[in-house]
């Protein structure tokens, strides 16, 4: 032990009012004092905003080490002590005493925020490569460059593995395209999602790979998560409880849940909160009355066969990528795929960072005229579209609508509510939760999610409200009934567009008791998808694909098929005008037949 360290250790003892035992005064400071002196000389000690103590080297990588744990400051001090004392090993009691003192030192410092993998820095972004040297990549609106020391404080965990250094070597996006079996629209949406994943201060929708068995969902998810945040366990099973979920999410920037079929309500809520920013309070280790808070916003992915099994509020936060079945003659061995992916990874990162730099440059000037759910992410998509000339924002909106309607297809109670509202006409319904439960057709064998009483019916209706609005059913629960009961009243009405579609001749062939591709709406309450009258004449796969042709969002609702046509006159699912359909003289949208029969020429509220 050096003279400087010995003197510092003795000074620490004196500052803390600790007197060395007489039998040790001639032998120098205790092990604990020496360990504290080593730590204070070589590390800056501080507390994070969530109350966790860390230390960061004063002359090394800008990486925060927790005071406890396998890869923490405790183990580093043990190694340094061993090196400086000719192989001597510090006792566990000395290490424990030293940690107690160092935690007190950390509490006296100003709190700091150690980031995981990605962090904001000015108008740019810093990505931690995760290697032992603490190297990083700094991306700004002017481009990107590698840096030997991060300007931002990061922390690491045992779940993280290093990212390769990005390298411009051809078109990295084209190399990524060759590794995935989705269509061009899905690939572009995936690229835009990957770019957004390197922007930490916004909510990211949950990337969902969907497809039947044999489409490569699990491998695609592992590969995509590895591009962002490599891990020894990129694919994980659903956690058993909220505490195990919080631990996983706290220690990784990107996670993937594999082969999801059913998600319990608590996990569905936890995933929703992790998308927008979450905080979980837990009892502090080795204490009875202290707590720690795990705060995180994460990038999430999952693989599933049936998205309809997911909860409605979770479905609104999904970005779905459909994968195609891989023919046997095109299937590759996993070792071959691993080698191709490892070779392409540096080039993929370089191309993504090039695109990210361009997005950061144009993003401040991007303004959305309509802000869908997760508007911050939508702005990034709009910026990607501006740079690349794509339409990922439109694809995302369509994907979100499809995910919600798929979920409603798996909700028997929601289907019953939709059928009830459709039969109610223009005035809709005003009723209590108890009355609603009495009026909806009750199946002989109650489904698992069917509400068992009025309280659960009201709660489920509130949870389903955003999804119901997607298909053109408005839900208003702001009113209460008369005294003394003052029961909550639910007003359920179908939008004019939905009433028009369900009243049209083309829609009468569909069942009024189930949500199908023929009566789904759009998130903005716009035109609804209409069954094609010629669907029965279309054969094979072509007929199945064209049986339902969705009206584009920017098409006016007075466009509709006037008469059945055959496959030869279909063209590209072109819609023909229905000249006899009256429209509002103010907004030019279709009029409700009930209103026109009464002599009205404008919608209520239109001037």
N, C-alpha and C positions, 0 to 999 in steps of 0.2 A: 504494500500500500504506500502511495506517495506521501511525502510530507504535507503537500497542499491538501490532499484529501483528508489526512488525519487531522490537520488543523481545522478544516471545515466541519468535520464530524464533531470535534470537541466544541466548536462554536455553536453548532445546532443544539447540542445538549445544554449548553449554558443558556441559550435563548429560550429554551423551553423549560428552564428551571429544573433540569434533571441533573442530579449529582451521581457520578460514577461510584459504585461501591469501592471501598478502600482496597479490597483485594484485587480490583481491576484497574486501579489508577495508574499503576506502573506498566500495564499491558496495553494501553491505548483504548480507544473508544470501542463500544460494543459492536457486534455485527449489525444490529439494527441501525445504529447511528451511522455506520460506514455506508450502508445501503442507501439511507436517506441522503447522505452527502453526495454519493455517486449520482443519484437521480436528479437532485437539484442542480448539479453542475452540468449535466449533459442534456437535460430535458426541460422544456417548458410545460408546466402543469396547469391544467384548467378543467373546468366543468363544462359539459355540453348544456344546451338549453333544456334538455330533458333530465338533467340531474345526474349524469354519468361522468365519473372522473377519467381524464385522459392525460397522456403525456406525449409530446412531439419533440423529436430531436432538434437541438438548436442548430446543428450544422449538417443535417442530413435531409432525407426525403421528407416532404411535407405530409407525413402520414401520422394520424393520431393513433396511439396505442392505448387500449383500455388498461387500467391499472391491474385488473384481474383477468384471468382466463389464460388459455394455452398460448396464444400469440400476443399476450399482453406485456405490460411493462414489468410485471413481477418476474416473468421468465427471463426477460432481457437483463434485469438486474442480477439475477442468479448467474447468468453466463458471464457478465462483466466481472462480478465478484470472483468467480472461479478463475478467470483469466489473470486477474491482478494479484491473486493470492496463491499462486503456484499450485492450483488444483484444489484448493480448499473449497468446501461447499458450505454456503450459508444455511443455517438451520431454518426450519419452517416457522418456528416461533419468531425468529428475527425478521423474516420476510413479512410475517403477518403484522408485527409491530411497525415495520417500515411503511407498509401500505396504509396503516391507520394515520400515520403522520403525513404521508404524501397526499392523502385524500383531504386532510385539513388544509394543506398548502394549496391544493387545487381549488377548494371552495373560496379562497381569498382572491383568486384571479377573476378577471372578467370572463363571462361565459362566451364560448365560441361554438360554431356549428360545423362538425365534421360531416362531409357529404359522402355518399356511396356512389361510386362509378362515374356519375355525371353531375356537373354543377354549373351554375351561371357565373360568369365573370364579366362585368361590364355589359357591353352589347354582344358578347360572344358566349361560347360554351367551352368548358374544359372536360375532357374525358380521361379518366384515370386508366392507364394501360394495365395496372395491377401487377407490375413486375417488382422485383426486389429493389430496384434502383429508384423507384418512385417516378418514372417517366410518365408523360401525359401527352395529349394532343389538344391544342388550343385552336378552336374554330371561331372565326370572326366573319363579319360580312365581306372582308377582303380576301378570305381564303383560310387555309389551315396550315399548321406547322407543328412538328414535334418539339417538345420541350423536355430538358433534362430534369427540371424540378417544377412541380405544379405551383402555380400562383394561388391555388385554392387548397384548403385543408380537406383531405379525404380520410376515410377510415376503411379498413378492410375487415373481412370475415373469413372464416374457414370454408364458407360455401363458394368463394370467389376464385376464379382462375384468371391468368393473364390474358389480355387481348394481344393479338399480333400487331406489330407496328404497321400502320397503313402504308401501302405502296402502290403508286400509280403504275399499273401494268395492264394496259388494255382497258376494255370496257367491263368494269366490275359488275355492273347491273346486268349485262348480257350473260355473264358467267352465273350470276344468281338465277337468272331466268331459266338456264339450262338445268338447274337443280330442282326446279319446282314443276309440278304438273297441274297448274291452274291456267285459266285463260288469260288473255292480255289485260282485260279489265281488272281481274282479281290481282294480277301481278303488279299493276300500276298502283292499285290501292295499298298493297302490301309495302311497296317501296315508300309511299308517302307515310305510312304508319311507322316504318323504320326510321325515317328522317325525324318524325315527331318524337320518337323515343329518346333522341339525344337532346331534346329540349325539356329540361326537368320541371319547370315551373308552370305546367299545365296538366289538366287531366287527360289521360290517354284511354281510349276505349279498349275493351278486352278483345284482343285478337282471337278469333275462334275459327279453327280449321274444322270444317265439316265435310263429311263424305262417308261412303260406305266402307266396309272392310276392304283392304287392298288398295287404298288410295294414298297411303303413305302419310297419314295425318301425324302420327307420333314422330316420325323422323323429320318431317317438315318443321314441326313445332320446335324440336330439339335444335335444329339447325338455325332457325330464325332467332330463338332466344340466345343461342351461342354467338350470333353476330353482335348482339348488344352487350350481353353480360355472361361470359362463359362461366360454367359451374360444373363441379363434379357430379351434380344431380340436377340437370336442366329440366327433366320431367319428374313430376312429383304426384303422388296420390293425394286425394283430398285429405286435409288435416282432420284429426279426430275432435279437436276442440279449439276454442278461440285462442287459448294460450299458445298452443303449438303453431297455429297459424301466424300469430303475431311474431313469434320467434323467427319463423321462416321469412316472413315478409320484411322484418327489420334488418335482416342480414343479407339481402339481395336486392339489386335494383330491378331485375326482371325475373319473373317466375312463370312456370307453366304447369297447369294441372292437366294430367293426361287421362284420356278415356272417361270423361265426365258423362254420366247418365242421369244421375239425380243429385241435386245440391240441396242440403238441408237449409231451412230458413236462416239460421244464424250465420252460415257460411255465405249465403247469397247476400245478406246484409253486409258482412265483413268485406266481401269483394267489391261491393258498391262503394263502401267507404274508402277502401284502399285506392280506388280509381281517383277519387276527388281529394283525398287527404284524410288520414285516419290518425287517431290517438287512442291507445289502449292503456288503461291504468292497471298496474299490477303491484302486488306487494314486493317491496324491496327484499333482496336476498339477505338472509340472516337477521331479519327484523320482524317485529310484530305490528308496528304502527307506522312504518314509513312506506312510501310508494315510489315507483318509478313510472314514467310515461313513455311508451313506445310510440313515436310519431313517424309516420311514413306516408308517402305517395308513391305508388309503384306502377311499373309496366307489367301487365298480366297477359297471359295467353292460356288457351285451353283447347282441347280436342274433344269432339263429340260427334256422335252419329245423329242424334235427335235434339236439336236446339229447343224443340217444343217442351222438353222436360224442365227447362229453366224457368225461374220466376220472372214475372213481367218487368219488375223494376231493374233486374239484372239484364234482361234482354235489351233494354233501351241503351245499355252501355256496351253493347257488343259491336264488333266489326267482323263480319263473317266472310271468310274466304272458302269458296267451294273448291274441293279437290276432285279431280277426275280419276276414274279407275285406271290403273296402270296395266296395260296388256302384258301377258306373260313374256312375250318376245322382247319387250322393252324394259322389263324389270331388271334392276342391277343389284349386285351384292352390296351389303352394308359396308364392307371394307373398301370397296371401290368408291362408294359414295363418300365415305369418310376422307379418303385420300383426295378426291376431287374438291371437296369442301375446304379441307385444310389448305390446299394450294390456292384456292380462289379467295379465301377469307381476307388476306391483306388488300387485295385489289377491290373487293366488295366494299370494305371500309373506306378506302380512298374515294371511290365513286360516291358513296353515301355522304362523306364529308364535303366533297365538292358540291353536291346538291344542297346540303345543309347550309353551306356558306352563302349560296345564291338565295336560298329561302330567307335566311336572316337579313339579307340585304333588302329584299322587297317586302318583307313582312310588315314593317311599320306603315307602308302605304296601302295595305290590303284592308278594305272595309267591306263587311258583309251587309247586304241590304236585308237579308233574312237570316236570323241567327237560330240554327237548330239546336237541339240538345247537345251539350259539350261544344259550345261555340268557339272556345279557344282552339280546340283541335281542328274544327272546321276552318278557321282562319289559316292554319298551317296548310291544310289541304288546298285551300284557295291559292296560297302562295306557291305551292308545288305546281299547281295547274298553270299559274302565270309563267313560271319558269320553263316548264316542260311542254306546255300546250296540251295538257291532258284534261280529263274531266273526273278527277278522283272525288271531288266534292259531291257531284251528282251520284257517283257510284256509292259513296258512303251513305247518302240519304236513302237511296233505294235499299241498301243493305240493312240499314236500321229499321226501315218499314217492314221489310220481309222478316227480320228477326222477331219483331213484335207480333206480327200476325201469325208466325209459326207458334209462338208461345200461346196466343189466344186459341189456336187450334187444339192445344192440349189442355185447355181450361174449360171443363163442362159447364161450370157456373157462369163463366163469361159468355159462352155460346148461348146459354139460356137467357141471360140478360139482353144480349143483342137481339135475339128473336122476339123477346117481349117488347122491346122498344120499337122494333120495326113494325110490329102489329099495331102500335099505339097511334101511328100517324103523326101529323105535323105538331100537334099539341104536346106530344110526349107524355111523360108520367111524372107525377109528384107523389111520393109515398115514403113511408118509413122503412127502415131495414126489415122490420118484422113483416110488413105488408109485401115487400119485395120477395122475401123468402116464401111467402104463401102463394104468390102469383106466378112465380117461375115454375115451369114444369119440373117436377121432382122425379128423378130416375128411380126405378124400382130398387136397384142396388146403388146406394150412394157412393159416388167416387171418393177417393181418399181426400181430395181437396175441397169437397163440397161442404159449405158452412153448416154447422150443426145447430146454430141458434142465431138470433138476430144480431147479437154483438159481433159474432164472427162474420156474419153476412155484411154488416156495415164496414168492418175492417177490410174484408176482401174486396169490396167494391171500391174503397178508397185506394187500395193498392193497385187495382186494375184500371183505375181512372185514366192514367196516361196512355195505356195501351188501347183502351176503348176510344179515346179521342183520335188515335191513329186510324181507326176504321170508321170514323165519322159519328161516334156516339159521345155527346157532351154530358159531363157529370158535374153537377153543382150541389154541394152539400152545405151551403152557407146559411140556409134558412132553418128555423125551428118552428114546431107546431105551437098551438095555443097552450096557455096555462091550464091546469097545473103541471102537466107532464113535460111540456116543452121538448118533445122528442125531435131529434134531428130529421129533417126532411131531405130527401134526395130527388133532385129534378134531373130526369134522364130524357134527352131529346136527340133525335137524329138530325144531322145537318141537312140543309136543302139538297146538297149534292148527293148525299146518301139516299134521301127519299126519292130523288129523281131516278137514281140507278135501280133501286129496289122496285120502283113502280114501272120501269121501262119494260117493254115486251121481252127484250133479251134476257132480263133478270128473272122473269117469272118462271123460267125453267129450272132455277136453282132452288135448293131447299131453304126455307126460311128459318130453319132450326139449327143451322150450323154455319160456321165461318168457313168460306171456301175462297179460292182464288177469284171467284166471281163477285164476291161482295166485300172484299177488303178495300179499305180506304187508304188515303195517304195521310202523312203526319200533319199536313197543313189543312186538312179538310177539303182537299181538292177533288178532282175527278176520281172515280173508283174504277177498278178493273172490271171489264165487261166480258162475259162469256161470248165466244164467237159463234154466231148462228151456224156457220159452216163447219163447225168442229166435227160434226158427225161424218162429213164427207172427206175429211182428211185422213189418210191412211198412215199406219206405222208410226215411227218416231216423229215424222213431220207433223202428223195430226196432233200428237201429244204436245208438241212444242207450241203449236199455234192455236190450240183449243182455247186458251185464255190469253188475250192480248191486252196489256195494261195501257191505259191512256197516259201519255207523257204528262209530267207535271205542268209544263208550259202550254198544254193544249187547252183551248177553251171548252167548257163543259157542254156546249151546244153541238159538239161533234159526236156523231153516233152512227151506227150502221142503220140504214133505212130499210134494208131488206136482205134476206139471205143471199150469199154469193158463194160461188164454188171456188175450189182451190186455184183455178186458173185466173180468177179475177181478184184474188186476195192481194197480190203484190207483197209489199212488206208490212202486212197487218195494217194497211191504211184504213183510216176511219173516214166515213162519208157523212156529209152534213144531213141532218134531219130538218128539212125546211119547215115542217109543220110544228116543230117544238117552240112554243112561245118563250121569249126571254124577257128579263127585266129591262125596262126602258132606261133605267139609271145605270146599273152595273153590267148589263148585257149577259148575265148568267141565267141559266134555265130557271123558269118559274115552276113552283109547286103546282101540280094540277088542281089541288084543292083551292089555291088562291085564284088561279085563272078562272075556275068555274064560278067563283064569287065576283068576278069582274075586276079583280085587281090587276094592275099592269106593272107594279113595282113590288119588290120585296119589302116587308116591314122594316123600317129604319132607313131605307134608301130614299134620298131626296130627288 
